[in-house]
Amino acid sequence: MTPNMGNVDRIARVVIALLLIVMIVTGVLSGALAWIGGILAVIFLATGAIGFCPLYLPFGIKTR
């Protein structure tokens, strides 16, 4: 797994994930949207932490 995400991309993903988590905790998102937002937050945190996005591979995208 060669990292394919740059620092700006990684920071943006972590910030979006944190915003989603805050929206879920405060009740702005509820029900199905909260579940979808939670799943996206986990994915964004994981890909931001490891610096690798598997969806970039088929398209040949590298932001690093």
BAFI-3210 file (N, C-alpha, C; in Angstrom, 3 decimals, decimal comma, padded with zeros to 6 digits):
// residues 64
n [1|2|3|4|5|6|7|8|9|10|11|12|13|14|15|16|17|18|19|20|21|22|23|24|25|26|27|28|29|30|31|32|33|34|35|36|37|38|39|40|41|42|43|44|45|46|47|48|49|50|51|52|53|54|55|56|57|58|59|60|61|62|63|64]
n.u [000,824|001,064|001,286|-001,142|-002,215|-002,095|-001,001|-002,902|-005,252|-005,508|-005,823|-008,195|-010,013|-009,977|-010,940|-013,534|-014,574|-014,531|-016,353|-018,695|-018,966|-019,399|-021,834|-023,469|-023,334|-024,415|-026,978|-027,840|-027,711|-029,683|-031,172|-031,260|-029,526|-027,644|-026,421|-025,291|-023,605|-021,933|-020,658|-019,310|-017,646|-015,973|-014,674|-013,417|-011,728|-010,068|-008,840|-007,629|-005,830|-004,070|-003,236|-003,889|-006,085|-008,312|-010,144|-008,957|-007,193|-008,313|-008,752|-006,361|-005,556|-003,554|-002,818|-000,627]
n.v [-001,172|001,806|005,119|007,442|009,890|013,349|015,824|017,922|016,731|014,659|016,093|017,479|015,347|014,386|016,615|016,855|014,415|014,805|016,923|015,620|013,772|015,508|016,616|014,381|013,733|016,035|015,910|016,973|015,436|012,592|009,329|007,469|009,106|009,742|007,272|006,820|009,064|008,464|006,128|007,146|008,956|007,242|005,926|008,118|008,983|006,724|006,449|008,922|008,727|006,640|007,464|006,461|005,887|003,635|004,029|005,778|004,316|002,884|005,056|006,279|008,431|010,630|012,519|013,144]
n.w [000,000|-001,127|-000,083|-001,242|-000,801|-000,237|002,209|002,491|001,553|003,416|005,838|005,270|005,112|007,762|009,146|008,045|008,927|011,709|011,902|011,054|013,146|015,322|014,504|014,682|017,414|018,592|017,675|015,283|012,996|012,548|012,881|009,862|008,420|010,339|010,751|008,201|008,060|010,239|009,370|007,128|008,476|009,938|007,836|006,573|008,662|008,935|006,348|006,214|008,310|007,556|005,074|002,600|-000,050|-001,269|-003,340|-005,049|-006,607|-009,009|-010,669|-010,940|-009,378|-007,520|-004,790|-003,478]
ca.u [000,000|001,826|000,422|-001,522|-002,917|-001,259|-001,350|-004,137|-006,320|-005,638|-006,370|-009,587|-010,805|-010,092|-011,824|-014,900|-014,983|-014,812|-017,602|-019,782|-019,115|-020,025|-023,233|-024,190|-023,400|-025,299|-028,332|-028,163|-027,993|-030,306|-031,744|-030,441|-028,441|-026,605|-025,678|-024,480|-022,557|-020,992|-019,847|-018,394|-016,656|-014,993|-013,877|-012,558|-010,672|-009,131|-008,041|-006,794|-004,759|-003,068|-002,750|-004,157|-007,489|-008,446|-010,946|-008,088|-006,437|-008,826|-008,737|-004,980|-005,442|-002,587|-002,740|000,612]
ca.v [000,000|003,039|006,274|008,198|011,089|014,424|016,346|018,707|015,742|013,961|017,028|017,735|014,177|014,327|017,718|016,472|013,339|015,393|017,668|014,642|013,231|016,548|016,719|013,216|013,829|017,131|015,614|017,593|014,270|011,515|008,251|006,882|010,028|009,615|006,035|007,051|009,999|007,756|005,240|008,000|009,510|006,188|005,719|009,290|008,957|005,638|006,768|010,076|008,298|005,810|008,157|005,652|005,791|002,607|004,499|006,517|003,387|002,646|006,272|006,748|009,726|010,751|013,901|013,263]
ca.w [000,000|-001,240|000,203|-002,430|-000,372|000,273|003,529|002,423|001,418|004,701|006,825|004,900|005,489|009,224|009,550|007,674|009,834|013,014|011,773|011,031|014,499|016,137|014,084|015,202|018,874|018,965|017,239|014,003|012,155|013,309|012,077|008,805|008,070|011,364|010,451|006,998|008,456|011,101|008,528|006,364|009,400|010,225|006,615|006,388|009,683|008,632|005,165|006,554|009,212|006,880|003,884|001,405|-000,421|-002,292|-004,471|-005,969|-007,457|-010,365|-011,459|-011,035|-008,697|-006,424|-004,334|-002,729]
c.u [000,877|000,899|000,126|-002,289|-001,929|-001,776|-002,664|-005,347|-006,571|-006,270|-007,843|-010,486|-011,010|-011,038|-013,282|-015,415|-015,342|-016,105|-018,806|-020,036|-019,794|-021,506|-024,067|-024,380|-024,378|-026,737|-028,750|-028,479|-028,601|-030,850|-030,758|-029,278|-027,308|-025,775|-024,766|-023,322|-021,510|-020,079|-018,846|-017,302|-015,568|-014,085|-012,914|-011,428|-009,624|-008,243|-007,147|-005,617|-003,671|-002,532|-002,970|-005,654|-007,630|-009,272|-010,118|-007,387|-007,015|-008,740|-007,341|-004,751|-004,402|-002,522|-001,469|001,663]
c.v [001,246|004,213|007,061|009,474|012,102|014,935|017,122|017,769|015,033|014,856|017,304|016,563|014,097|015,420|017,382|015,380|013,894|016,205|016,728|014,069|014,242|016,681|015,548|013,350|014,920|016,928|016,289|016,512|013,186|010,475|007,697|007,786|009,971|008,358|006,225|007,993|009,348|006,832|006,043|008,579|008,488|005,962|006,885|009,325|007,892|005,988|007,976|009,688|007,513|006,440|007,400|005,580|004,765|003,048|005,306|005,587|003,209|003,872|006,867|008,104|009,619|012,217|014,150|013,972]
c.w [000,000|-000,970|-001,075|-002,079|000,188|001,607|003,521|002,352|002,752|005,759|006,536|005,314|007,002|009,716|009,227|008,603|011,208|012,994|011,763|012,421|015,413|015,788|014,606|016,710|019,314|018,492|015,954|012,972|013,029|012,342|011,070|008,409|009,084|011,120|009,248|007,320|009,338|010,327|007,715|007,257|009,709|009,017|006,405|007,410|009,364|007,442|005,422|007,425|008,485|005,599|002,599|001,168|-001,541|-003,494|-005,466|-006,967|-008,854|-011,268|-011,614|-010,376|-007,584|-006,051|-003,538|-003,527]
res [m|t|p|n|m|g|n|v|d|r|i|a|r|v|v|i|a|l|l|l|i|v|m|i|v|t|g|v|l|s|g|a|l|a|w|i|g|g|i|l|a|v|i|f|l|a|t|g|a|i|g|f|c|p|l|y|l|p|f|g|i|k|t|r]
***
